Amino acid sequence: MLDKLGYLTAGLGFTSIAASVAAWYTEKSEDEEENAHAERTGIFIGLWPQTFFALSLVLFKLKEMGHDKDVERLVKRLEKSAGEINKKAKDLK
């Protein structure tokens, strides 16, 4: 599970790089104000990849250290709690 999340976050990092470039180029026009807005948008989205890549490295390291079983237990507990909450919500209706 941790390796899947690691690949997902790495993919999000690469996707946000592409989104940053796309946002910058698609919003450009001849108006200087719009160009400044396009540049700010591209820079804002360009701040995301570092976070995604760092999270990816942490997840892969946790998998390497053997914490995958801990995550599976946690997910099962969360699913059980979510089921109980859904049951209570249905009972209130």
ROSE-4610 file (N, C-alpha, C; in Angstrom, 1 decimal, always signed):
// ROSE-4610
residu = [M/M/M/L/L/L/D/D/D/K/K/K/L/L/L/G/G/G/Y/Y/Y/L/L/L/T/T/T/A/A/A/G/G/G/L/L/L/G/G/G/F/F/F/T/T/T/S/S/S/I/I/I/A/A/A/A/A/A/S/S/S/V/V/V/A/A/A/A/A/A/W/W/W/Y/Y/Y/T/T/T/E/E/E/K/K/K/S/S/S/E/E/E/D/D/D/E/E/E/E/E/E/E/E/E/N/N/N/A/A/A/H/H/H/A/A/A/E/E/E/R/R/R/T/T/T/G/G/G/I/I/I/F/F/F/I/I/I/G/G/G/L/L/L/W/W/W/P/P/P/Q/Q/Q/T/T/T/F/F/F/F/F/F/A/A/A/L/L/L/S/S/S/L/L/L/V/V/V/L/L/L/F/F/F/K/K/K/L/L/L/K/K/K/E/E/E/M/M/M/G/G/G/H/H/H/D/D/D/K/K/K/D/D/D/V/V/V/E/E/E/R/R/R/L/L/L/V/V/V/K/K/K/R/R/R/L/L/L/E/E/E/K/K/K/S/S/S/A/A/A/G/G/G/E/E/E/I/I/I/N/N/N/K/K/K/K/K/K/A/A/A/K/K/K/D/D/D/L/L/L/K/K/K]
num = [1/1/1/2/2/2/3/3/3/4/4/4/5/5/5/6/6/6/7/7/7/8/8/8/9/9/9/10/10/10/11/11/11/12/12/12/13/13/13/14/14/14/15/15/15/16/16/16/17/17/17/18/18/18/19/19/19/20/20/20/21/21/21/22/22/22/23/23/23/24/24/24/25/25/25/26/26/26/27/27/27/28/28/28/29/29/29/30/30/30/31/31/31/32/32/32/33/33/33/34/34/34/35/35/35/36/36/36/37/37/37/38/38/38/39/39/39/40/40/40/41/41/41/42/42/42/43/43/43/44/44/44/45/45/45/46/46/46/47/47/47/48/48/48/49/49/49/50/50/50/51/51/51/52/52/52/53/53/53/54/54/54/55/55/55/56/56/56/57/57/57/58/58/58/59/59/59/60/60/60/61/61/61/62/62/62/63/63/63/64/64/64/65/65/65/66/66/66/67/67/67/68/68/68/69/69/69/70/70/70/71/71/71/72/72/72/73/73/73/74/74/74/75/75/75/76/76/76/77/77/77/78/78/78/79/79/79/80/80/80/81/81/81/82/82/82/83/83/83/84/84/84/85/85/85/86/86/86/87/87/87/88/88/88/89/89/89/90/90/90/91/91/91/92/92/92/93/93/93]
x = [+0.8/+0.0/+0.9/+1.9/+2.8/+3.5/+3.8/+4.5/+3.5/+2.2/+1.2/+1.1/+1.0/+0.9/+2.1/+3.3/+4.6/+4.5/+4.1/+4.0/+3.0/+1.9/+0.8/+1.4/+2.0/+2.6/+3.7/+4.5/+5.5/+4.8/+3.7/+3.0/+2.4/+1.9/+1.3/+2.4/+3.6/+4.7/+5.0/+5.1/+5.3/+4.1/+2.9/+1.7/+1.7/+2.1/+2.0/+3.1/+4.2/+5.2/+4.6/+3.9/+3.3/+2.1/+1.4/+0.3/+0.8/+2.0/+2.6/+3.0/+3.6/+4.0/+2.8/+1.8/+0.5/-0.2/-0.3/-1.0/-0.3/+1.0/+1.8/+1.6/+1.7/+1.6/+0.2/-0.8/-2.2/-2.8/-2.3/-2.9/-2.2/-1.1/-0.4/-1.2/-1.1/-1.7/-0.8/-1.4/-0.6/-0.8/-1.7/-2.0/-0.9/-0.3/+0.8/+0.2/-1.0/-1.6/-2.0/-2.5/-2.8/-1.5/-0.4/+0.8/+1.4/+1.2/+1.7/+0.9/-0.5/-1.3/-0.9/-0.6/-0.2/+1.1/+2.0/+3.3/+3.1/+2.3/+2.0/+1.3/+0.4/-0.3/+0.7/+1.5/+2.5/+3.5/+3.9/+4.8/+4.1/+2.9/+2.1/+2.0/+1.6/+1.5/+2.9/+3.9/+5.3/+5.8/+5.2/+5.6/+5.2/+4.3/+3.7/+4.7/+5.4/+6.2/+7.1/+7.8/+8.7/+8.0/+6.8/+6.1/+5.7/+5.2/+4.8/+6.0/+7.1/+8.3/+8.9/+8.8/+9.3/+8.4/+7.1/+6.1/+6.4/+6.6/+6.9/+8.1/+9.2/+10.4/+10.1/+9.3/+9.0/+8.2/+7.2/+6.4/+7.2/+8.1/+9.0/+9.9/+10.4/+11.3/+10.5/+9.3/+8.5/+8.2/+8.0/+7.8/+9.1/+10.2/+11.5/+11.7/+11.3/+11.5/+10.5/+9.5/+8.6/+7.3/+7.0/+5.8/+4.5/+4.6/+3.4/+2.3/+2.6/+1.6/+0.9/+1.6/+1.0/+0.0/+0.3/-0.6/-1.9/-1.7/-2.8/-3.8/-3.2/-4.0/-4.7/-4.1/-4.7/-5.8/-5.6/-6.7/-7.9/-7.7/-8.8/-9.5/-8.8/-9.5/-10.3/-9.7/-10.4/-11.7/-11.6/-12.7/-13.8/-13.4/-14.4/-15.1/-14.3/-14.9/-15.8/-15.4/-16.2/-17.5/-17.5/-18.7/-19.6/-19.1/-19.9/-20.5/-19.8/-20.3/-21.4/-21.2/-22.3/-23.5/-23.4/-24.5/-25.3/-24.6/-25.2/-25.9/-25.3/-25.9/-27.2/-27.2/-28.4/-29.5/-29.1/-30.1/-30.7/-30.0/-30.5/-31.5/-31.4/-32.4/-33.7]
y = [-1.2/+0.0/+1.3/+1.3/+2.5/+2.7/+1.6/+1.8/+2.4/+2.0/+2.6/+4.0/+4.4/+5.8/+6.6/+5.9/+6.6/+6.9/+5.9/+6.1/+7.2/+7.2/+8.2/+9.6/+9.8/+11.1/+11.5/+10.6/+10.9/+11.3/+10.6/+11.0/+12.3/+12.7/+14.0/+15.1/+14.7/+15.7/+16.0/+15.0/+15.2/+15.9/+15.5/+16.2/+17.6/+18.0/+19.4/+20.2/+19.6/+20.3/+20.6/+19.6/+19.9/+20.9/+20.8/+21.8/+23.2/+23.3/+24.6/+25.3/+24.5/+25.0/+25.3/+24.4/+24.6/+25.8/+26.0/+27.2/+28.5/+28.5/+29.6/+30.0/+29.0/+29.3/+29.5/+28.8/+29.0/+30.3/+30.9/+32.1/+33.3/+33.2/+34.3/+35.0/+36.3/+37.1/+38.3/+39.2/+40.5/+41.5/+41.3/+42.2/+41.9/+42.9/+42.7/+42.2/+42.7/+42.2/+40.7/+40.3/+38.9/+38.0/+38.6/+37.8/+37.7/+38.8/+38.7/+37.7/+37.6/+36.7/+35.2/+35.0/+33.7/+33.3/+34.2/+33.9/+33.5/+34.3/+34.0/+32.6/+32.3/+31.0/+29.9/+30.0/+29.0/+28.8/+29.9/+29.8/+29.1/+29.5/+28.9/+27.4/+26.9/+25.5/+24.9/+25.6/+25.1/+24.8/+25.3/+25.0/+23.6/+23.0/+21.7/+20.5/+20.4/+19.2/+18.8/+19.8/+19.4/+18.7/+19.2/+18.5/+17.1/+16.9/+15.6/+14.6/+15.1/+14.3/+13.9/+14.9/+14.6/+13.6/+13.7/+12.8/+11.4/+11.4/+10.1/+9.4/+10.2/+9.6/+9.0/+9.8/+9.3/+8.0/+8.0/+6.7/+5.5/+5.7/+4.6/+4.2/+5.1/+4.8/+4.0/+4.5/+3.7/+2.3/+2.1/+0.8/+0.0/+0.6/-0.1/-0.5/+0.3/+0.0/-1.0/-1.4/-2.4/-1.9/-0.7/-0.2/-0.4/-1.2/-1.4/-2.1/-3.0/-3.7/-2.7/-1.8/-0.8/+0.0/+0.4/+1.2/+0.3/-0.9/-1.8/-1.9/-2.0/-2.1/-0.8/+0.3/+1.7/+1.8/+1.4/+1.6/+0.7/-0.5/-1.3/-0.7/-0.1/+0.6/+1.8/+2.5/+3.7/+3.2/+2.1/+1.6/+1.2/+0.5/+0.1/+1.3/+2.3/+3.6/+4.3/+4.3/+4.9/+4.2/+2.8/+2.0/+2.3/+2.4/+2.7/+4.1/+5.1/+6.4/+6.4/+5.7/+5.6/+5.0/+4.0/+3.3/+4.2/+5.0/+5.9/+7.0/+7.5/+8.5/+8.0/+6.7/+6.2/+6.0/+5.7/+5.6/+6.9/+8.0/+9.3/+9.8/+9.3/+9.7/+9.0]
z = [+0.0/+0.0/+0.0/+0.8/+0.8/-0.5/-1.2/-2.5/-3.5/-3.4/-4.3/-4.1/-2.8/-2.4/-2.8/-2.7/-3.2/-4.7/-5.4/-6.9/-7.2/-6.5/-6.7/-6.5/-5.4/-5.0/-6.0/-6.5/-7.5/-8.8/-9.1/-10.3/-10.2/-9.0/-8.8/-8.9/-8.5/-8.6/-10.1/-10.9/-12.3/-13.0/-12.6/-13.1/-12.8/-11.6/-11.2/-11.9/-12.3/-13.1/-14.5/-15.1/-16.4/-16.2/-15.1/-14.9/-14.7/-14.1/-13.9/-15.3/-16.1/-17.4/-18.2/-18.2/-19.0/-18.5/-17.2/-16.7/-17.1/-17.1/-17.5/-19.0/-19.8/-21.3/-21.8/-21.2/-21.7/-21.3/-20.2/-19.7/-20.3/-21.0/-21.5/-22.6/-22.7/-23.8/-24.0/-24.7/-24.9/-23.8/-22.9/-21.8/-20.7/-20.2/-19.2/-17.9/-17.5/-16.3/-16.3/-17.5/-17.6/-17.7/-18.2/-18.2/-16.8/-16.0/-14.6/-13.8/-14.1/-13.4/-13.9/-15.1/-15.6/-15.0/-14.8/-14.2/-12.7/-12.0/-10.6/-10.5/-11.3/-11.3/-11.5/-12.6/-12.9/-11.7/-11.1/-9.9/-8.7/-8.5/-7.4/-7.6/-8.8/-9.0/-9.0/-9.4/-9.4/-8.0/-7.0/-5.6/-5.1/-5.8/-5.3/-5.6/-6.7/-6.9/-5.8/-5.2/-4.1/-3.0/-2.6/-1.6/-1.9/-3.1/-3.6/-3.6/-4.2/-4.2/-2.9/-1.9/-0.6/+0.1/-0.1/+0.5/-0.1/-1.4/-2.1/-1.5/-1.3/-0.6/+0.7/+1.5/+2.9/+2.8/+1.9/+1.8/+1.4/+0.4/+0.0/+1.1/+1.9/+3.0/+4.1/+4.4/+5.4/+4.9/+3.6/+3.0/+3.2/+3.0/+3.1/+4.6/+5.5/+6.9/+7.5/+6.7/+7.1/+7.8/+7.5/+8.2/+7.4/+6.3/+5.5/+6.3/+7.2/+8.0/+8.9/+9.5/+10.3/+9.6/+8.3/+7.5/+7.2/+6.9/+6.6/+7.8/+9.0/+10.3/+10.5/+10.2/+10.4/+9.4/+8.2/+7.1/+7.5/+8.0/+8.5/+9.6/+10.6/+11.7/+11.2/+10.2/+9.7/+8.9/+8.1/+7.4/+8.4/+9.5/+10.5/+11.1/+11.4/+12.0/+11.0/+9.8/+8.8/+8.6/+8.7/+8.6/+9.7/+10.9/+12.1/+12.0/+11.5/+11.3/+10.3/+9.2/+8.1/+8.7/+9.5/+10.1/+11.0/+11.8/+12.7/+11.9/+10.8/+10.0/+9.4/+8.9/+8.4/+9.4/+10.7/+11.7/+12.1/+12.0/+12.3/+11.2/+10.0/+9.0/+9.2]
